[in-house]
Amino acid sequence: MAWVIDLDGVIWLADSPIPGSAEAISRLRQLGQWPVFLTNNSSSTVGEYLAKLEAMPQRASSTTRRWGTSSKRSDPSRKARSPGS
């Protein structure tokens, strides 16, 4: 089963973890599930989001494998493309 989990409002609200979110992620991992985290908040890089997860109780990001973000900052080497290119 795939788990796609939004960060803002599901894992944390502003800088505060949502109660139980880290435990839920930990439980999924105990069951052999690896959730995919995503956000439409482009204000931070993937590295900054990973650091924020690392600071959560039970280290929610521990060995996080997959990420999605709307941030162009997530890959600074990526060049902007025009539509259709």
Sequence and secondary structure as in RCSB ss.txt:
>XXXX:A:sequence
MAWVIDLDGVIWLADSPIPGSAEAISRLRQLGQWPVFLTNNSSSTVGEYLAKLEAMPQRASSTTRRWGTSSKRSD
PSRKARSPGS
>XXXX:A:secstr
   EEESBTTTEETTEE TTHHHHHHHHHHTT   EEEES TTS HHHHHHHHHTSTT TTTT   EEES GGG 
TT     TT 
